[in-house]
Amino acid sequence: MSQTPLTDFIAGCEAWVPGKDEPVCQGRLTRMVGLTLEAVGLNASIGQRCLVVDSRQSIEAEVVGFHDNQTFLMPVEAVHTLRAGARVVPLESANELVIGDELLGRVVNGFGEPIDGKGPLHCRAQQSLNGEYINPLHRAPIREPLDVGIRSINSLLTVGRGQRLGLFAGSGVGKSVLLGMMTRFTNADITIVGLIGERGREVKEFIEEILGDEGLARSVVVASPADDAPLLRLRAAQYTTAIAEYFRAQGKSVLLLMDSLTRYAQAQREIALAIGEPPATKGYPPSVFARIPQLVERAGNAQQGGGSITAFYTVLTEGDDQQDPIADSSRAILDGHFVLNRKLAEEGHYPAIDIEQSISRVMPQVISEEHLKLAQQAKQLWSLYSQNRDLISIGAYNKGSNHEIDRAIALYPTLRDFLRQGLKEQVPFEPSVQLLKGVLGASAPATATGNRQAMAGGRPIRGKRTVSDS
């Protein structure tokens, strides 16, 4: 007997049955090892949120892996009194958090909850933490300089609107102070700050002392300190980026500051090692190096005529080692990097930007050729003095032996003062270029108009080529 009539009859009956969604299958908690929860009987997908319900405690967790009939979950809050046998209930709501203009001037945590004591948020919209893919061929090119209000960056390491850069530094070198200056001075419509994995004490200090009321008024701060669960730190970084994407979709120029990308990578390492992923490079599993570009690539320009996200990510270099795996991976994916030098900081040189090791890869596309030549001359003179500092200090160098070194010695005090800047001192883009021209004794004007014929370089010149005195 043919099965076709029966199949057609069943299909017709199903069409009249309301609610054909899959039944919700609750799981049961069987094991907890370290940070990982293991459950059986759970029908949930990767990334889905679940509620672990016990008579003493209910916590939220997220599915991070599975093996056979076992599902691995990671809690997003502290676990205290859970017991074996607790129910694991999949949540219907997607991995979304609240978003909207009401976030401006507020400080929230990784759950999207306000922690500033200013009352509840009234955001009606929600947005996925994962963002939307933008075809790289549809992105608007970076053709416009961005004024960050810092003299050394505007003139020697020019930032383009929509660029993604890293601030590479060890602890205590002044990266948070530099972030605060850029937050207050940068010519952007909205500033989004993500404080990921930092000390809880630093969160309040950054908001009150570095950011200030003026900076907070046009900013959104997402804070997830070091004592948060690793999954919550990951979520906070994604939430920070999602908020920036929301304002970019409105056509705004957004400045995204994340401190730090290293803590984000370390949170992913904790999760990966907890579920059994083998370590690869210096204890970091492969998934860590996949997560970094997934987060960073969400920043940048939108489609032609849309908004932009100019992003700065701080990268901690352990022991000031620039070859740290996270630093090396970040440097390869970002559009430039500013290295903060501990020796300069110890000399009272702030911001302690090492212009020899730093580079902005889009600088030739957003400034004039003449401006680029001035920046290269300044870098060459600074590098030349640094290379001969010991000889000069002990008096072993004889004046007149090399006219390039003579010029570097003569201009070094002026150039050093040019690179220093006060915490509350703002220097716009055009005055920065004019001051650089004055330091080098240049007579021709240097403008900030884009020049597609500019030299495709911008790295410090370390050789002994003759530097024009004009």
C-alpha positions as CSV (number, residue, x, y, z in Angstrom):
1,M,0.0,0.0,0.0
2,S,1.4,3.4,-0.9
3,Q,2.3,5.8,1.8
4,T,1.7,8.9,-0.2
5,P,-2.0,9.4,0.7
6,L,-1.2,8.9,4.4
7,T,1.7,11.4,4.2
8,D,-0.5,14.0,2.5
9,F,-3.2,13.5,5.1
10,I,-0.8,14.0,8.0
11,A,0.7,17.1,6.4
12,G,-2.8,18.5,6.0
13,C,-3.5,17.9,9.7
14,E,-0.3,19.5,10.7
15,A,-1.2,22.7,8.8
16,W,-4.3,23.1,11.1
17,V,-2.4,22.5,14.3
18,P,-1.3,25.8,15.9
19,G,2.1,26.3,17.4
20,K,4.4,23.8,15.6
21,D,7.5,25.0,17.5
22,E,9.8,22.5,19.0
23,P,9.0,21.6,22.6
24,V,11.2,23.1,25.3
25,C,13.4,20.4,26.7
26,Q,14.8,21.2,30.1
27,G,18.1,19.7,31.1
28,R,19.6,18.6,34.3
29,L,22.8,19.8,35.9
30,T,25.2,16.9,36.4
31,R,28.6,18.3,37.0
32,M,30.5,21.5,37.7
33,V,34.3,21.7,37.2
34,G,36.0,25.0,37.7
35,L,34.0,27.5,35.6
36,T,32.2,25.0,33.5
37,L,28.7,23.6,34.1
38,E,27.7,20.3,32.5
39,A,24.1,19.3,31.8
40,V,22.3,16.4,30.1
41,G,19.0,16.3,28.3
42,L,19.3,19.9,27.1
43,N,18.2,20.9,23.6
44,A,20.0,24.2,23.1
45,S,22.4,25.7,20.5
46,I,25.8,27.3,20.9
47,G,25.4,30.8,22.3
48,Q,21.9,30.3,23.7
49,R,21.1,31.7,27.1
50,C,19.8,29.3,29.8
51,L,18.6,29.6,33.3
52,V,20.0,27.2,35.9
53,V,17.3,26.9,38.6
54,D,17.9,25.5,42.1
55,S,16.0,25.9,45.3
56,R,18.7,28.1,46.7
57,Q,20.0,30.0,43.6
58,S,19.0,30.8,40.0
59,I,21.7,32.0,37.6
60,E,22.0,32.8,33.9
61,A,24.4,30.7,31.8
62,E,25.3,30.4,28.2
63,V,25.9,27.4,26.1
64,V,29.6,27.3,25.0
65,G,30.0,23.7,23.8
66,F,28.7,20.1,23.7
67,H,30.0,16.5,23.5
68,D,27.6,13.6,22.8
69,N,24.6,14.2,25.0
70,Q,26.5,16.6,27.4
71,T,26.1,20.3,27.1
72,F,28.7,22.7,28.5
73,L,27.6,26.0,29.9
74,M,29.4,29.0,31.3
75,P,27.8,31.1,34.0
76,V,27.7,34.9,33.6
77,E,27.5,35.5,37.4
78,A,29.0,34.1,40.5
79,V,28.0,30.5,41.5
80,H,27.6,29.9,45.2
81,T,25.0,27.2,46.2
82,L,24.1,25.2,43.0
83,R,23.7,21.5,43.5
84,A,23.7,18.5,41.1
85,G,20.2,17.9,39.6
86,A,19.4,21.6,39.2
87,R,17.1,22.3,36.2
88,V,18.6,24.0,33.1
89,V,15.9,25.9,31.2
90,P,16.6,27.3,27.7
91,L,15.5,30.9,27.4
92,E,13.5,32.0,24.4
93,S,14.9,35.5,24.3
94,A,17.8,36.0,21.9
95,N,21.3,37.1,22.9
96,E,20.3,40.8,22.8
97,L,20.6,43.7,25.2
98,V,18.8,47.1,25.5
99,I,20.0,49.9,23.3
100,G,19.0,53.5,22.5
101,D,19.8,57.2,22.8
102,E,18.8,57.0,26.5
103,L,22.2,55.3,27.1
104,L,24.1,58.7,26.6
105,G,25.6,59.9,29.8
106,R,25.1,56.6,31.6
107,V,27.3,53.8,33.0
108,V,26.1,50.2,32.5
109,N,27.4,46.7,33.2
110,G,27.6,43.7,30.8
111,F,23.9,43.0,31.4
112,G,22.9,46.4,30.1
113,E,21.9,47.4,33.6
114,P,22.7,50.9,35.0
115,I,25.2,51.0,37.8
116,D,25.5,54.8,38.1
117,G,22.6,55.3,40.5
118,K,20.8,57.6,38.1
119,G,17.6,55.5,37.9
120,P,16.5,52.9,35.4
121,L,17.0,53.0,31.7
122,H,13.9,53.4,29.4
123,C,15.4,52.0,26.2
124,R,12.7,50.4,24.0
125,A,15.0,48.9,21.4
126,Q,17.2,45.8,21.6
127,Q,20.1,44.8,19.5
128,S,22.1,41.6,19.0
129,L,25.5,41.4,20.5
130,N,27.0,39.8,17.4
131,G,26.5,42.7,15.0
132,E,25.7,42.7,11.3
133,Y,28.2,41.7,8.6
134,I,29.3,44.5,6.3
135,N,30.7,43.6,2.9
136,P,34.2,44.9,2.9
137,L,33.7,46.1,-0.7
138,H,30.8,48.2,0.4
139,R,32.6,50.0,3.2
140,A,33.5,53.7,2.6
141,P,37.3,54.2,2.3
142,I,39.1,56.2,4.9
143,R,39.8,59.6,3.4
144,E,39.3,62.1,6.2
145,P,41.6,62.9,9.1
146,L,40.2,62.8,12.6
147,D,41.2,65.5,15.1
148,V,42.0,63.9,18.4
149,G,43.2,67.1,20.1
150,I,46.7,65.6,20.8
151,R,49.5,67.5,19.1
152,S,51.9,64.5,18.6
153,I,49.1,62.3,17.1
154,N,47.6,65.0,14.9
155,S,50.9,65.9,13.3
156,L,53.1,62.7,13.3
157,L,50.6,59.8,13.6
158,T,47.5,61.2,12.0
159,V,44.3,59.2,12.6
160,G,41.7,58.7,9.8
161,R,38.0,58.7,10.5
162,G,37.0,55.1,10.7
163,Q,40.5,53.8,11.5
164,R,41.1,51.1,14.1
165,L,44.3,51.5,16.3
166,G,45.9,49.9,19.3
167,L,47.6,51.6,22.3
168,F,50.4,49.2,23.3
169,A,51.7,49.7,26.8
170,G,52.7,48.0,30.0
171,S,51.0,48.8,33.2
172,G,51.3,52.3,34.7
173,V,52.6,54.0,31.5
174,G,49.6,56.4,31.1
175,K,47.3,54.7,28.6
176,S,44.2,55.4,30.6
177,V,45.1,59.1,30.9
178,L,45.7,59.2,27.1
179,L,42.3,57.6,26.6
180,G,40.7,60.2,28.8
181,M,42.3,63.0,26.8
182,M,41.0,61.6,23.5
183,T,37.6,61.1,25.0
184,R,37.4,64.9,25.8
185,F,39.2,66.3,22.8
186,T,38.3,64.1,19.8
187,N,36.0,65.7,17.2
188,A,33.3,62.9,17.3
189,D,29.6,63.0,17.8
190,I,29.4,60.1,20.3
191,T,32.0,58.4,22.5
192,I,31.6,54.8,23.6
193,V,34.0,53.5,26.4
194,G,34.4,49.9,27.3
195,L,36.3,49.2,30.6
196,I,36.8,45.5,30.3
197,G,38.6,43.4,33.0
198,E,40.2,46.4,34.7
199,R,40.4,47.0,38.5
200,G,37.1,48.1,40.0
201,R,38.8,51.1,41.6
202,E,39.9,52.3,38.2
203,V,36.4,52.4,36.8
204,K,35.3,55.1,39.2
205,E,38.6,57.0,38.8
206,F,38.3,56.9,35.0
207,I,34.8,58.2,35.0
208,E,35.2,61.0,37.6
209,E,38.8,62.1,37.2
210,I,39.8,61.3,33.7
211,L,36.5,61.4,31.7
212,G,34.9,64.1,33.8
213,D,31.3,65.5,33.5
214,E,32.1,67.1,30.1
215,G,33.3,63.8,28.6
216,L,30.5,61.7,30.2
217,A,27.7,63.9,28.8
218,R,28.3,62.7,25.3
219,S,29.5,59.2,26.2
220,V,28.3,55.7,27.1
221,V,30.4,53.7,29.5
222,V,30.2,49.9,29.7
223,A,32.1,48.6,32.8
224,S,32.9,45.0,33.5
225,P,35.7,44.8,36.1
226,A,38.2,42.0,36.7
227,D,36.0,40.2,39.2
228,D,33.2,39.6,36.7
229,A,32.8,36.2,35.2
230,P,34.8,35.7,32.0
231,L,31.6,35.3,29.9
232,L,30.3,38.6,31.3
233,R,33.6,40.3,30.3
234,L,33.2,38.9,26.8
235,R,29.6,40.1,26.6
236,A,30.6,43.6,27.8
237,A,33.1,44.0,25.0
238,Q,30.5,42.8,22.5
239,Y,27.9,45.1,24.0
240,T,30.3,48.1,23.8
241,T,30.7,47.4,20.1
242,A,27.0,46.9,19.5
243,I,26.2,50.3,21.1
244,A,28.8,51.9,18.7
245,E,27.2,50.1,15.8
246,Y,23.8,51.5,16.8
247,F,25.0,55.1,16.7
248,R,27.0,54.5,13.5
249,A,23.7,53.2,11.8
250,Q,22.3,56.7,12.6
251,G,25.1,58.3,10.5
252,K,27.1,59.5,13.4
253,S,30.8,59.7,13.8
254,V,31.6,57.4,16.8
255,L,34.7,57.2,18.9
256,L,35.1,53.7,20.4
257,L,37.6,53.3,23.3
258,M,38.1,49.8,24.7
259,D,40.4,49.2,27.7
260,S,41.5,46.5,27.2
261,L,41.6,44.1,24.3
262,T,44.0,41.9,26.2
263,R,41.5,41.4,29.0
264,Y,39.0,40.4,26.4
265,A,41.4,37.8,25.0
266,Q,42.2,36.5,28.5
267,A,38.5,36.0,29.2
268,Q,38.1,33.9,26.1
269,R,41.2,31.9,27.1
270,E,39.6,31.2,30.5
271,I,36.5,29.9,28.8
272,A,38.3,27.9,26.1
273,L,40.6,26.2,28.6
274,A,37.7,25.4,30.9
275,I,35.8,23.4,28.2
276,G,38.9,21.5,27.2
277,E,40.3,23.4,24.2
278,P,44.1,22.7,24.0
279,P,46.5,25.7,24.4
280,A,48.5,26.7,21.4
281,T,50.7,29.8,21.7
282,K,52.0,30.6,25.2
283,G,48.9,29.1,26.8
284,Y,46.4,30.8,24.4
285,P,44.0,28.4,22.6
286,P,43.3,29.0,18.9
287,S,39.8,30.4,19.5
288,V,41.4,33.5,21.2
289,F,43.1,34.5,18.0
290,A,39.8,34.0,16.1
291,R,37.8,36.1,18.5
292,I,40.1,39.2,18.2
293,P,39.4,39.9,14.5
294,Q,35.7,39.1,14.9
295,L,35.4,41.9,17.4
296,V,37.8,44.4,15.7
297,E,36.4,44.1,12.2
298,R,33.0,45.3,13.4
299,A,34.5,48.8,13.8
300,G,35.3,51.1,10.9
301,N,33.3,52.9,8.3
302,A,29.8,51.9,7.3
303,Q,28.7,52.0,3.7
304,Q,29.3,55.1,1.6
305,G,27.4,58.1,3.1
306,G,26.9,56.3,6.4
307,G,28.5,56.8,9.8
308,S,31.9,55.6,11.1
309,I,33.4,54.0,14.2
310,T,37.0,55.1,14.9
311,A,38.3,52.6,17.5
312,F,41.2,52.6,19.9
313,Y,42.0,49.4,21.7
314,T,44.5,49.2,24.6
315,V,46.8,46.2,24.5
316,L,48.7,45.3,27.6
317,T,52.3,44.1,26.9
318,E,53.5,41.9,29.7
319,G,56.9,43.1,30.8
320,D,56.8,45.7,27.9
321,D,57.3,42.8,25.5
322,Q,56.0,43.9,22.1
323,Q,56.2,40.2,20.9
324,D,53.5,39.0,23.3
325,P,51.1,36.8,21.4
326,I,48.1,39.0,21.9
327,A,50.1,42.1,21.1
328,D,51.5,40.5,17.9
329,S,48.1,39.3,16.8
330,S,46.4,42.7,17.5
331,R,49.2,44.6,15.7
332,A,48.6,42.5,12.5
333,I,44.8,43.1,12.4
334,L,44.7,46.8,13.4
335,D,45.2,49.8,11.1
336,G,48.0,51.2,13.2
337,H,49.5,51.2,16.7
338,F,50.8,53.7,19.2
339,V,53.5,52.3,21.5
340,L,53.8,54.0,25.0
341,N,57.3,53.9,26.2
342,R,58.0,53.3,29.9
343,K,61.3,55.1,29.8
344,L,59.6,58.3,28.4
345,A,57.0,58.0,31.2
346,E,59.7,57.8,33.8
347,E,61.3,61.0,32.4
348,G,58.0,62.8,32.9
349,H,57.3,62.8,29.1
350,Y,53.5,62.6,28.7
351,P,51.9,61.4,26.6
352,A,54.7,58.8,26.5
353,I,54.2,57.9,22.8
354,D,57.3,56.4,21.2
355,I,57.1,57.9,17.7
356,E,59.8,55.6,16.4
357,Q,57.8,52.4,17.1
358,S,54.4,53.8,16.4
359,I,52.7,54.1,13.0
360,S,49.3,55.1,11.5
361,R,48.8,53.0,8.3
362,V,46.2,55.3,6.8
363,M,48.1,58.5,7.4
364,P,49.3,58.8,3.8
365,Q,45.7,58.7,2.5
366,V,44.3,61.4,4.7
367,I,47.0,64.2,4.7
368,S,48.9,66.1,2.1
369,E,52.3,65.0,0.7
370,E,53.9,68.0,2.3
371,H,52.5,67.2,5.7
372,L,53.8,63.7,5.3
373,K,57.3,64.9,4.5
374,L,57.3,67.1,7.6
375,A,56.3,64.2,9.8
376,Q,59.0,62.0,8.3
377,Q,61.6,64.7,8.9
378,A,60.6,65.0,12.6
379,K,60.7,61.2,13.0
380,Q,64.1,61.0,11.4
381,L,65.6,63.8,13.6
382,W,64.1,62.2,16.8
383,S,65.4,58.8,15.8
384,L,68.9,60.1,14.9
385,Y,69.2,61.8,18.3
386,S,68.0,58.6,20.1
387,Q,70.6,56.5,18.2
388,N,73.4,58.8,19.2
389,R,72.1,59.8,22.7
390,D,74.9,58.0,24.6
391,L,77.7,59.6,22.5
392,I,76.1,63.0,23.0
393,S,75.6,62.5,26.7
394,I,79.3,61.7,27.5
395,G,80.6,64.3,25.1
396,A,82.1,61.8,22.7
397,Y,80.4,63.5,19.7
398,N,82.3,66.3,18.1
399,K,80.1,69.1,16.7
400,G,80.4,69.4,12.9
401,S,81.1,65.7,12.3
402,N,77.7,65.2,10.8
403,H,75.4,68.0,9.9
404,E,72.3,65.8,10.4
405,I,73.3,65.0,13.9
406,D,74.1,68.7,14.5
407,R,70.5,69.6,13.4
408,A,69.0,66.8,15.6
409,I,70.9,68.1,18.6
410,A,69.8,71.7,17.9
411,L,66.1,70.8,17.5
412,Y,65.8,68.1,20.1
413,P,64.7,70.4,23.0
414,T,62.1,72.1,20.9
415,L,60.9,68.8,19.4
416,R,60.7,67.2,22.9
417,D,58.6,70.1,24.1
418,F,56.4,69.7,21.0
419,L,55.7,66.1,21.8
420,R,54.7,66.8,25.4
421,Q,51.3,68.0,26.3
422,G,49.3,68.8,29.4
423,L,46.4,66.7,30.6
424,K,43.9,69.5,30.0
425,E,45.6,71.1,27.0
426,Q,43.8,70.6,23.7
427,V,45.6,71.3,20.4
428,P,43.4,71.0,17.2
429,F,44.6,69.5,14.0
430,E,45.6,72.5,11.9
431,P,47.5,74.3,14.8
432,S,49.3,71.0,15.4
433,V,50.6,70.9,11.8
434,Q,51.5,74.6,11.9
435,L,53.5,74.1,15.1
436,L,55.3,71.1,13.6
437,K,56.2,73.3,10.6
438,G,57.5,76.0,13.0
439,V,59.6,73.4,14.9
440,L,61.3,72.2,11.7
441,G,61.7,75.7,10.4
442,A,59.6,74.9,7.3
443,S,58.2,77.9,5.3
444,A,55.7,76.3,3.0
445,P,52.2,75.7,4.4
446,A,51.0,72.2,5.2
447,T,47.3,71.4,4.8
448,A,45.2,68.5,5.9
449,T,43.5,67.9,2.5
450,G,43.7,64.3,1.3
451,N,46.3,63.5,-1.3
452,R,46.1,60.2,-3.2
453,Q,49.6,60.7,-4.5
454,A,51.1,60.7,-1.0
455,M,54.0,58.4,-0.3
456,A,52.7,55.0,0.8
457,G,54.9,54.8,3.9
458,G,55.1,56.8,7.0
459,R,57.6,54.7,9.0
460,P,60.5,56.4,10.8
461,I,63.6,56.9,8.5
462,R,66.6,55.6,10.4
463,G,69.3,56.0,7.8
464,K,71.8,58.8,7.1
465,R,70.0,60.4,4.2
466,T,70.4,64.2,4.1
467,V,67.5,66.1,5.6
468,S,66.6,69.3,3.9
469,D,67.0,72.4,6.0
470,S,64.1,74.1,4.2
